[in-house]
Amino acid sequence: MDKYEVLNRYFGYHSFREGQEQIVDTILLGKDALGIMPTGAGKSLCFQVPSMVMEGITLVISPLVSLMKDQVTSLVAAGVPAAFFNSSLTERQYLKALEFATVGKYKIIYVAPERLLTARFQSFVQKVNITMVAVDEAHCVSQWGQDFRPSYLDIPQFVDTLRKRPIITAFTATATARVKDDIVKMLRLNAPLQVVTGFDRKNLYYEVRKKQSKKNELMDIVREHRNESGIIYCTTRKKVEEVCNLLNQEGFKATRYHAGLEIQERKENQEKFIYDKANIMVATNAFGMGIDKSDVRFVVHYNMPKDIESYYQEAGRAGRDGESAQCILLYSSNDVATNKFLIENSRQNNVMGVEEEKARQKMMAEDFRRLEQMNFYCQTTECLRTYVLRYFGENVNEGCGNCSNCYEKITKEERKKRMIASLDGDLLAELKRIRKKIATVQGVPAFVVFSDATLYDMCRKMPKNDEEFLEVSGVGYKKLQQYGSEFLKVINETRP
């Protein structure tokens, strides 16, 4: 199959998005690539599509267990032979997965960076043909990135252990110029194609609220999104507990996530959110990197984050399906003091030499500079989207019409033009009900069956038969065979 057949048959899309095809073509020519693309722009397809076209196995290095599981579940549901190797597998499951992988059962294998240099994994990779190593969340390799992971520094050494050098690709949603240079250098990318599609996600609405009562503001927001998925970020564990308790007392289905909880509870709470048993997750920044839940309709920051990178990444967990979503920051001046305290304590080191102390002071100064930029974001009366995009080095014109600072400046006629076309709410609700029923039976998250964006497209296109159902964005052949008849029945019954 060629790239277009793979894109359509497995993933249900008829064309590539901005930047995707350029990266896919470069990989198919056997060259390295670096993709810096916003969350929801389809980074994963950039390595998943060529993996199905090329010979051999693609290894995807990913930092989080939850991401691997969600990605692999989605791939298998689409008919792609994929697996993951991480600490969530039992000894027996791991041995079986290795056995299947060795005989070529999988085209794509997700693996944690900590596993790369272990004896057993090394034994495996020497027996198979690794044609590509794709590094997801590649900013983790940089000490200047907000999620530095020392284990990512093992990747070049791992590549050196392979019988032949594979294609190396790297992907991230957040990278300043300094971090981008670090990725190329630290991963030893060989004259890579560098595709930066821009950081703008037009479907996200940005807002900063400075009100007396954060609790009242929060309750207004969650009531507005009562039946939708959302994440509420808090700076401290104590605040997570307080906000989560408040929401549950008010009758909302909320769960919590922070580093102070036992690993098992964190896992259970995350699954409650992924599987829609709790539609609101209240969390510290320990939650979220790589979370593949595409139908998050709102992200609230109860406290101001420590830098724009963190805010962009966390807020960016909303609207990954490309449909509209809200990103709201509840600001107070106390947030600045809290973040200063956290920065000072995170950089503490009691035993160090002169050089280490110089490095610590330099990094702390950088942290404070970033915090100042974040505070400016909360104070500006100019376009919020423009502020963020310029921070990441994009030369953009003032004004987006989809943030709180711009919203009051545009006319009612302009607002009307910007609104998404209204959908049949009853049909959408019924499609969501069918999706949830199927997901429950199969034991997978609802978005693995179909994303919200795919359901919205069904409502817009109202397909009558199998051929038209395949024209819906996100419907591939396997999903047509599995689910087509049930969804078509509902659509045809609703047809005027």
C-alpha positions in Angstrom: 0.0 0.0 0.0 1.1 3.6 -0.6 0.8 6.4 1.9 -2.7 7.5 0.7 -4.1 4.0 1.0 -2.7 3.6 4.5 -4.1 7.0 5.5 -7.6 6.2 4.2 -7.9 2.5 5.0 -6.6 2.6 8.6 -7.1 6.1 9.8 -10.2 7.2 7.7 -8.7 10.4 6.3 -8.7 11.5 2.7 -5.9 14.0 2.8 -2.9 15.0 5.0 -3.0 18.0 7.3 -0.4 20.8 7.2 3.2 19.5 7.5 2.2 15.8 7.7 2.8 14.8 4.1 6.2 16.6 4.0 7.4 14.6 7.0 5.9 11.3 5.7 7.7 11.7 2.3 11.0 12.5 4.0 10.8 9.4 6.1 9.9 7.3 3.1 13.1 8.6 1.5 15.0 7.3 4.5 15.9 10.7 6.0 15.6 12.0 9.6 12.9 14.5 10.5 11.9 16.8 13.3 8.2 17.9 13.6 7.1 20.7 15.9 3.4 20.7 15.7 0.6 21.7 18.1 -1.3 19.1 20.1 -4.1 17.8 17.9 -2.3 18.5 14.7 -1.7 14.8 14.0 2.0 14.3 14.9 1.4 10.6 15.4 0.3 10.0 11.9 3.6 11.4 10.7 5.3 8.2 11.9 2.4 5.8 11.9 1.6 6.1 8.2 5.2 5.5 6.9 5.5 2.6 9.4 2.8 0.8 7.6 4.4 1.5 4.2 8.0 0.5 5.1 9.5 -2.9 5.9 10.5 -3.7 9.4 9.5 -2.3 12.8 9.1 1.3 14.1 10.0 1.8 17.7 8.2 4.8 19.3 9.9 6.1 22.4 7.3 7.6 24.8 7.6 8.9 28.4 4.3 7.7 29.8 2.6 4.4 30.3 -0.9 5.9 29.8 0.1 7.4 26.4 1.4 4.1 25.1 -1.7 2.2 26.2 -4.1 4.7 24.7 -2.2 5.0 21.4 -1.9 1.2 21.0 -5.5 0.7 21.8 -6.5 3.2 19.1 -4.1 1.7 16.6 -5.4 -1.9 17.1 -9.0 -0.6 16.9 -8.1 0.8 13.5 -6.5 -2.5 12.3 -2.8 -1.5 12.8 -0.7 -4.3 14.4 0.9 -2.5 17.4 2.0 -3.2 21.0 3.7 -1.6 23.9 6.5 -2.6 26.3 6.4 -1.0 29.7 6.1 -1.5 33.4 2.3 -2.1 33.3 2.8 -5.6 31.7 3.2 -8.6 33.9 6.3 -10.8 33.4 4.2 -13.3 31.4 2.6 -10.6 29.2 6.0 -9.0 28.5 7.6 -12.3 27.4 4.6 -13.1 25.2 4.7 -9.6 23.6 8.5 -10.1 23.0 7.8 -13.4 21.4 5.2 -12.0 19.0 7.4 -9.0 18.2 10.3 -11.2 17.4 8.3 -13.1 14.7 7.1 -9.9 13.1 3.6 -9.7 14.5 3.8 -5.9 15.1 4.6 -3.0 12.9 4.7 -0.3 15.6 6.0 -0.9 19.1 5.8 1.8 21.9 8.6 1.6 24.5 9.6 3.6 27.6 13.1 5.1 27.4 14.2 3.4 30.6 13.8 0.0 28.9 16.0 0.7 25.9 19.3 -0.5 27.4 18.0 -3.4 29.4 19.6 -6.8 28.6 16.3 -8.4 27.5 15.2 -5.5 25.3 18.7 -5.4 23.8 18.5 -9.1 23.0 15.2 -8.5 21.2 16.3 -5.6 19.0 19.4 -7.5 17.8 17.0 -10.1 16.2 14.7 -7.8 14.3 14.8 -5.1 11.7 14.3 -1.7 13.3 13.7 0.7 10.4 12.7 3.8 12.4 13.0 5.2 15.9 10.4 7.9 16.5 10.9 10.0 19.7 7.6 11.3 21.0 7.5 14.3 23.4 11.1 15.0 22.2 11.4 18.2 24.3 12.1 15.8 27.2 15.7 15.5 25.9 16.4 19.1 26.7 17.3 20.5 30.1 15.7 23.8 28.8 12.4 22.0 28.3 9.8 22.0 31.1 9.7 18.2 31.2 13.3 17.1 31.1 13.7 13.3 31.5 17.3 12.1 32.0 16.4 8.7 30.5 15.9 10.4 27.1 19.7 11.0 27.1 20.1 7.2 26.6 18.5 7.3 23.2 21.6 8.0 21.1 23.5 5.2 23.0 20.6 2.9 22.2 20.7 3.8 18.5 24.4 2.9 18.5 23.7 -0.6 19.7 21.5 -1.4 16.7 23.0 -3.4 13.8 22.3 -0.5 11.4 21.3 3.1 12.0 17.5 3.5 11.6 15.7 6.6 10.5 15.4 8.9 13.5 12.4 11.2 13.9 11.4 13.5 16.7 8.1 15.1 17.6 6.9 17.7 20.1 4.2 20.3 20.5 6.3 22.7 22.6 9.8 23.8 21.7 11.4 27.2 21.8 14.4 27.8 19.5 16.8 26.7 22.2 14.9 23.5 22.9 14.6 22.7 19.1 18.4 23.1 18.8 18.9 20.8 21.8 16.7 18.1 20.2 18.7 18.0 17.0 22.0 18.0 18.9 21.1 15.6 21.8 19.4 13.0 19.5 22.1 13.4 16.9 19.6 13.9 14.1 21.3 13.7 10.7 20.5 16.9 8.6 16.8 16.5 9.5 13.9 18.0 7.7 12.5 20.5 10.3 8.8 21.2 10.0 7.3 23.8 12.3 3.7 24.1 11.5 3.0 26.9 14.0 1.7 26.9 17.5 -1.7 28.3 16.7 -4.7 26.1 17.5 -7.7 28.1 16.2 -10.3 25.9 17.9 -9.1 26.9 21.4 -10.7 29.9 23.1 -8.3 31.6 25.6 -9.5 33.6 28.6 -8.1 35.1 31.8 -10.5 35.8 34.6 -9.6 38.0 37.6 -12.5 37.7 40.0 -12.9 37.8 43.8 -14.1 34.3 44.1 -12.3 31.6 42.1 -14.7 29.0 43.5 -17.7 30.8 42.1 -16.1 31.3 38.7 -15.1 27.6 38.6 -18.7 26.5 39.4 -20.0 28.7 36.6 -17.6 27.0 34.1 -18.3 23.4 35.1 -22.1 24.0 35.1 -21.8 25.4 31.5 -19.9 22.1 30.6 -21.9 19.8 32.8 -21.9 16.8 30.5 -18.5 17.3 29.0 -14.9 16.3 29.8 -12.6 18.8 31.4 -9.4 19.2 33.3 -8.8 21.6 36.2 -5.2 22.3 37.1 -4.1 23.4 40.5 -0.6 24.4 41.7 -0.5 22.4 44.9 -1.8 19.0 46.1 -3.7 20.6 48.9 -5.6 22.8 46.4 -6.4 19.7 44.2 -8.0 18.0 47.2 -10.0 21.1 48.1 -11.3 21.7 44.6 -12.1 18.0 43.9 -14.0 17.7 47.2 -15.9 20.9 46.4 -17.0 19.6 42.9 -18.1 16.3 44.3 -20.1 18.0 47.1 -21.9 20.0 44.4 -22.9 16.9 42.5 -20.2 16.7 39.8 -18.3 13.6 38.9 -14.7 14.6 39.6 -11.6 12.7 40.4 -8.0 13.8 41.3 -4.4 13.2 40.4 -1.2 14.3 42.0 2.2 12.9 43.0 1.1 12.4 46.7 -1.3 9.6 45.8 -0.4 6.0 45.6 0.5 4.8 42.1 -2.5 2.4 42.0 -4.9 5.3 42.9 -3.4 7.5 40.3 -3.8 4.8 37.7 -7.5 4.1 38.7 -8.4 7.8 38.7 -6.8 8.4 35.3 -8.8 5.5 33.9 -12.0 6.9 35.5 -11.4 10.0 33.5 -10.3 8.3 30.3 -13.4 6.0 30.4 -15.8 8.8 31.3 -16.7 7.4 34.7 -15.6 10.8 36.0 -15.9 13.7 33.5 -13.7 16.1 35.5 -10.0 15.6 36.4 -8.6 17.9 39.1 -4.8 17.6 39.0 -1.4 19.1 39.5 0.9 19.3 36.5 1.9 15.7 37.3 -1.1 14.8 35.1 -1.5 15.0 31.4 1.6 14.7 29.3 0.7 12.4 26.5 -2.9 11.9 27.6 -4.7 10.8 24.4 -8.2 11.8 25.4 -9.4 13.8 22.4 -12.8 15.0 23.7 -11.7 17.3 26.5 -13.9 20.4 26.0 -12.5 22.7 28.7 -9.3 23.2 30.7 -9.3 25.5 33.7 -6.2 26.6 35.5 -7.3 27.3 39.0 -3.8 28.8 39.6 -1.4 30.4 37.2 1.3 28.0 35.9 4.9 28.8 36.2 5.6 29.5 32.5 4.1 29.9 29.1 5.4 26.5 27.9 3.6 24.7 30.7 0.4 26.7 30.2 0.4 26.1 26.4 1.0 22.3 26.9 -1.6 21.9 29.7 -4.3 24.1 28.0 -3.6 22.3 24.8 -5.1 19.1 26.2 -8.4 20.6 25.3 -9.9 20.1 21.9 -7.4 17.6 20.5 -10.1 16.5 18.1 -10.1 19.9 16.4 -13.5 20.9 17.7 -14.0 24.1 19.8 -12.8 24.0 23.4 -12.2 26.6 26.2 -9.0 27.3 28.1 -9.6 29.5 31.1 -7.1 30.8 33.6 -8.3 32.0 37.0 -5.7 34.5 38.1 -4.8 36.1 41.4 -1.6 37.9 42.6 -1.0 35.1 45.1 -0.2 32.7 42.3 3.0 34.6 41.6 4.2 34.2 45.2 3.3 30.5 45.2 5.2 29.9 42.0 8.3 31.8 43.2 8.3 29.6 46.3 8.0 26.4 44.2 10.8 27.5 41.9 13.2 28.2 44.8 12.5 24.9 46.4 12.7 22.9 43.2 16.2 24.2 42.6 17.4 23.5 46.2 20.6 21.5 46.5 22.5 21.3 49.8 25.6 19.6 48.6 27.3 21.2 45.5 30.5 22.8 44.3 31.0 26.2 42.9 30.2 25.3 39.3 27.0 23.5 40.3 25.9 26.5 42.3 26.5 28.8 39.3 24.5 26.4 37.1 21.7 26.4 39.7 21.6 30.1 39.9 21.5 30.4 36.1 18.6 28.0 35.8 16.7 29.7 38.6 17.1 33.0 36.9 15.7 31.4 33.7 12.8 30.1 35.7 12.0 33.5 37.2 12.2 35.1 33.7 9.6 32.5 32.4 7.4 33.2 35.4 7.5 36.9 34.6 6.4 36.2 31.0 3.5 34.1 32.3 2.5 36.9 34.7 2.6 39.4 31.8 0.2 37.1 29.9 -2.3 37.4 32.7 -2.0 41.2 32.8 -2.1 42.1 29.1 -5.1 43.7 27.5 -3.9 42.7 24.0 -4.7 39.5 22.2 -3.9 36.4 24.3 -3.3 34.1 21.4 -0.9 36.6 19.8 1.0 36.9 23.1 1.6 33.1 23.2 2.5 32.8 19.5 5.0 35.6 19.7 6.5 34.0 22.8 7.2 30.9 20.7 8.8 33.1 18.0 5.9 33.4 15.5 5.5 36.7 13.7 1.7 37.2 13.9 -0.7 40.0 13.4 -2.6 41.4 16.4 -6.1 40.1 17.1 -7.6 36.6 16.8 -11.3 37.1 17.7 -11.3 34.0 19.8 -9.9 35.1 23.2 -11.4 37.1 26.0 -9.4 40.2 25.2 -10.4 40.2 21.5 -13.9 39.1 22.0 -15.3 42.4 23.2 -13.5 44.3 20.4 -15.3 42.6 17.5 -18.8 43.3 16.2 -21.8 41.0 16.7 -21.8 40.3 12.9 -18.2 39.2 13.1 -18.9 36.9 16.1 -21.7 35.3 14.2 -19.4 34.6 11.2 -16.9 32.9 13.5 -19.5 30.5 15.1 -19.4 26.8 14.3 -22.4 25.6 12.3 -25.1 24.3 14.7 -25.6 20.5 14.8 -28.6 18.4 15.5 -28.3 18.0 19.2 -30.6 15.1 19.5 -28.8 13.1 16.8 -25.4 13.9 18.4 -26.7 12.7 21.8 -27.9 9.5 20.3 -24.6 8.9 18.4 -22.8 9.5 21.7 -25.1 7.0 23.5 -24.4 4.3 20.8 -20.6 5.0 21.1 -20.6 4.7 24.8 -22.5 1.4 24.7 -20.0 -0.1 22.2 -17.1 1.3 24.2 -18.4 -0.3 27.4 -18.9 -3.7 25.8 -15.4 -3.6 24.3 -13.8 -2.2 27.4 -12.2 0.8 25.6 -12.5 4.6 26.0 -15.3 6.1 23.9 -12.9 8.1 21.7 -11.3 4.9 20.6 -14.5 3.9 18.9 -15.0 7.4 17.3 -13.8 10.8 18.3 -16.2 13.7 19.0 -14.9 15.2 15.7 -16.0 12.1 13.8 -19.5 12.2 15.4 -19.8 15.8 14.5 -18.9 15.0 10.9 -21.5 12.3 10.8 -24.1 14.9 11.9 -23.0 17.3 9.2 -22.7 14.7 6.3 -25.6 12.4 7.3 -24.3 9.4 5.4 -26.9 7.0 4.0 -24.8 3.9 3.2 -21.4 2.3 3.6 -19.8 4.2 0.8 -20.9 7.6 2.2 -20.0 6.5 5.8 -16.4 6.0 4.6 -16.4 9.7 3.6 -16.8 10.7 7.2 -13.5 12.0 8.6 -12.0 9.4 10.9 -13.9 6.3 9.5 -11.6 3.7 8.1 -12.5 0.2 6.7 -12.2 -1.7 9.9 -14.4 0.7 11.8 -16.9 0.7 9.0 -17.1 -3.1 9.3 -17.3 -3.0 13.1 -19.6 -0.1 13.7 -21.1 1.1 10.5 -24.4 -0.6 10.6 -25.3 0.6 14.1 -24.5 4.3 13.4 -26.1 4.3 10.0 -29.3 2.9 11.5 -29.5 5.8 13.9 -28.7 8.4 11.3 -31.2 7.0 8.8 -33.9 6.8 11.5 -33.2 10.5 12.3 -33.3 11.7 8.7 -36.1 14.2 8.0 
